[in-house]
Amino acid sequence: MNIALRLANREDMKTLFSLRNAIEVRRYFFNPAKVSWDEHQKWFLNSLELASRQLLLAEIDSKVLGVFRFDLEGEFAEIDIYLAPEMMGKGLGINFLEVSIQWGKEHLSALKYIFAKVLKENRASRKMFEKFGFALRDETDTYFLYEFNLTERVL
Ligand SMILES: CC(C)(COP(=O)(O)OP(=O)(O)OC[C@H]1O[C@@H](n2cnc3c(N)ncnc32)[C@H](O)[C@@H]1OP(=O)(O)O)[C@@H](O)C(=O)NCCC(=O)NCCS
């Protein structure tokens, strides 16, 4: 399986709009409401401008696999990952996570610690992060906070 990973660009705006609004994707978002085209456009164009944000798009055999986001602050990054609905349920998330973190290691020189906030009911996501080696660092009533230390792991 060959995952092609690249930075998102303006031409991906519509693709991300339909993916982000798919019920299978947004049901585990902290805000699960649909977004309007205007809201999406603002968010997406701003995301491309932000130096602290990296939006990655992955494809397998020219079909969209999913979207990965790094939000950087010094040596920390919060991440978000989602797959296109038709790619879910095949165990591909963990491979996508791996190539994205590898990308982060190669392109984000300050990066040491990666965090992911996962809603407690999001079992597939929890399983994926735990299997990959993320450690549970904290929890609230609604979510778990997972951490991955890049300096302690050879990818
Ligand atoms: C989270 C996500 C990336 C995982 O994708 P995936 O690799 O297709 O996930 P899978 O369905 O293959 O499940 C991963 C693991 O969780 C297990 N799992 C899936 N649903 C489960 C459930 N309801 N209860 C328990 N385990 C479950 C699978 O059996 C699999 O386990 P395995 O690795 O031992 O085989 C994908 O579901 C997604 O994009 N979800 C929507 C967005 C999202 O939740 N993103 C994460 C935000 S933090």
The ligand as a Tripos MOL2 file, in Angstrom:
@<TRIPOS>MOLECULE
LIG
   48    50     1     0     0
SMALL
NO_CHARGES

@<TRIPOS>ATOM
      1 C1        -10.1760    7.4250   13.6230 C.3       1 LIG1
      2 C2         -9.9450    6.9090   12.2280 C.3       1 LIG1
      3 C3         -8.8380    7.7340   11.5460 C.3       1 LIG1
      4 C4         -9.4880    5.4380   12.3380 C.3       1 LIG1
      5 O1         -9.5610    4.8970   11.0710 O.3       1 LIG1
      6 P1         -9.4360    3.3430   10.6980 P.3       1 LIG1
      7 O2         -8.0180    2.9310   10.6840 O.co2     1 LIG1
      8 O3        -10.2380    3.1340    9.4850 O.co2     1 LIG1
      9 O4        -10.1090    2.6520   11.9410 O.3       1 LIG1
     10 P2        -10.6200    1.1690   12.0050 P.3       1 LIG1
     11 O5        -12.0910    1.1760   11.7920 O.co2     1 LIG1
     12 O6         -9.8010    0.2990   11.1370 O.co2     1 LIG1
     13 O7        -10.3750    0.8640   13.5360 O.3       1 LIG1
     14 C5         -9.1010    0.9540   14.1700 C.3       1 LIG1
     15 C6         -9.1070   -0.0720   15.2970 C.3       1 LIG1
     16 O8        -10.1720    0.2430   16.1940 O.3       1 LIG1
     17 C7        -11.0610   -0.8670   16.2880 C.3       1 LIG1
     18 N1        -12.4360   -0.3320   16.3740 N.ar      1 LIG1
     19 C8        -13.1400    0.2940   15.4030 C.ar      1 LIG1
     20 N2        -14.3510    0.6210   15.8730 N.ar      1 LIG1
     21 C9        -14.4030    0.1880   17.1580 C.ar      1 LIG1
     22 C10       -15.4020    0.2120   18.1760 C.ar      1 LIG1
     23 N3        -16.5900    0.7920   17.9710 N.pl3     1 LIG1
     24 N4        -15.1110   -0.3300   19.3700 N.ar      1 LIG1
     25 C11       -13.9080   -0.8970   19.6170 C.ar      1 LIG1
     26 N5        -12.9170   -0.9490   18.6890 N.ar      1 LIG1
     27 C12       -13.1710   -0.4230   17.4870 C.ar      1 LIG1
     28 C13       -10.8560   -1.6670   15.0230 C.3       1 LIG1
     29 O9        -11.2150   -3.0190   15.2100 O.3       1 LIG1
     30 C14        -9.3630   -1.4880   14.8170 C.3       1 LIG1
     31 O10        -8.6820   -2.3410   15.7060 O.3       1 LIG1
     32 P3         -7.4080   -3.2020   15.2350 P.3       1 LIG1
     33 O11        -6.3470   -2.1870   14.8910 O.co2     1 LIG1
     34 O12        -7.0550   -4.0210   16.4110 O.co2     1 LIG1
     35 O13        -7.8610   -3.9780   14.0480 O.co2     1 LIG1
     36 C15       -11.2470    6.9630   11.3530 C.3       1 LIG1
     37 O14       -12.2350    6.1850   11.9770 O.3       1 LIG1
     38 C16       -11.8050    8.3530   11.1520 C.2       1 LIG1
     39 O15       -11.3980    9.0550   10.2480 O.2       1 LIG1
     40 N6        -12.7720    8.7280   12.0030 N.am      1 LIG1
     41 C17       -13.4710   10.0180   11.8940 C.3       1 LIG1
     42 C18       -12.6200   11.1790   12.3530 C.3       1 LIG1
     43 C19       -11.9740   10.9210   13.6770 C.2       1 LIG1
     44 O16       -12.5850   10.3750   14.5820 O.2       1 LIG1
     45 N7        -10.7190   11.3270   13.7810 N.am      1 LIG1
     46 C20        -9.9460   11.2230   15.0160 C.3       1 LIG1
     47 C21       -10.1050   12.4750   15.7860 C.3       1 LIG1
     48 S1         -9.0210   12.4360   17.1790 S.3       1 LIG1
@<TRIPOS>BOND
     1     1     2 1
     2     2     3 1
     3     2     4 1
     4     2    36 1
     5     4     5 1
     6     5     6 1
     7     6     7 2
     8     6     8 1
     9     6     9 1
    10     9    10 1
    11    10    11 2
    12    10    12 1
    13    10    13 1
    14    13    14 1
    15    14    15 1
    16    15    16 1
    17    15    30 1
    18    16    17 1
    19    17    18 1
    20    17    28 1
    21    18    19 ar
    22    18    27 ar
    23    19    20 ar
    24    20    21 ar
    25    21    22 ar
    26    21    27 ar
    27    22    23 1
    28    22    24 ar
    29    24    25 ar
    30    25    26 ar
    31    26    27 ar
    32    28    29 1
    33    28    30 1
    34    30    31 1
    35    31    32 1
    36    32    33 2
    37    32    34 1
    38    32    35 1
    39    36    37 1
    40    36    38 1
    41    38    39 2
    42    38    40 1
    43    40    41 1
    44    41    42 1
    45    42    43 1
    46    43    44 2
    47    43    45 1
    48    45    46 1
    49    46    47 1
    50    47    48 1
@<TRIPOS>SUBSTRUCTURE
     1 LIG1         1 GROUP 0 **** ****
